Amino acid sequence: MVSLTAAPSTINSGAATTLSWNSSNATACTAGGAWSGTKPTSGSAATATLTVTSTFTLTCTGSGGSSTQSVMVNVTPAAAESSGPTGLNFPSNGDSPSGAFVAFQFQNPHLNGLPIWGANNGGVTYIWKYRPRQQAGYYVTLWWSNNGTFEWESGKPDSYYGAHPYPNGGGTSTTSHSWEIGGMDYGADNLNTLAGSPKPVVKDRWYTQALRIVPNGNGTYTARFYIDLPSTASGNVIQATSPSYFGNKIPPKPALTFGDSPWYANYQHERLSGVLRHIKIFNKVLSESDTLAEAASDSLVTGAGSANVWYMNINPTPSDISDKSGRGHNPAWADSANRATLWSE
């Protein structure tokens, strides 16, 4: 007998899946259909990237004869190119497959001009547009962090920050949220705006947002999260300053991650649950006025922005998250078989 499975069995066009098989009392196995060649009597292998629905067959033979098993992999066709705005539609925490890590990442950004505090500790500026969708529990837009264990530094989380919705009071079943800066200290969640109270998250509307990491000159850094640009009113800005002991060590596996928390396997998913587009990253802190100008434009429109851009993709799609700034800092999907889907207007 032979068994053959594909996981996942449905993928987007241009993605791959993993085939796994086992046989009993077999001495040889031969692949057919969408793959070919001699295979071991048990094992697993990634397929090539697929653009059409494909059937994979495996025939194993032994002293008792032969047995054949087939599995079909359904491929969702690529969406037609849109002439209007596009974005990445990320799943929610309860969506299937429950074990999928749907995120794109820049691995080892500190080796490519984007350490946690920016090039030469000169700060960082992140700009994006986000339309959050209702879900229970935790969200993530982005993390600069360790790619794996959260509490990697002697049982503490160090050298990380992000900005996103946070469940009021915490918890995986909470359905109301406020905006926060996560990190900037061990396990910190910074929810109060400069006006002194949290800012509720309104679901199913677009936000233009920015996170500026500002060096203070004394070994500390201040993160300023602009919740709803172009407003810079105190009720739309969260600010958090790192203590001097925080962020001085490079994590074991640094990464800049969009879409989910890289430590989800040890805790729970914290999926983006919504649409993300208009992404600009600068490896130096821009002034507030330059940040406002860059957030309002699909192009690079300031001198500082043009000089310090690190990554840009205004209209990302599941098949094209490449860097459009010309700097060559291209991220990759953490799992090519599980990507965000296409949003278009």
Secondary structure, 3 states (H helix, E strand, C coil): CEEEEEECCEEECCECCEEEEEECCCCEEEEEECCCEEECCCEEEECCCECCCEEEEEEEEECCEEEEEEEEEEEECCCCCCCCCEEEEECCCCCCCCCCCCCEEEECHHHCCCCCCCHHHCCEEEEEEEEECCCCCCCCCEEEEECCCCCCECCECCCCEEEEEEECCCCCCCCCEEEEEEECCCCCEECCECCCCCCECCCCCCEEEEEEEEECCCCCEEEEEECCCCCCCHHHEEEEECCCCCCCCCCCCEEEEECCCCCHHHCCCCCCCEEEEEEEEECCCCCHHHHHHHHCCCCCCCHHHHHHEEEEECCCECCECCCCCCCCCCCEECCCCCCCEEEEC
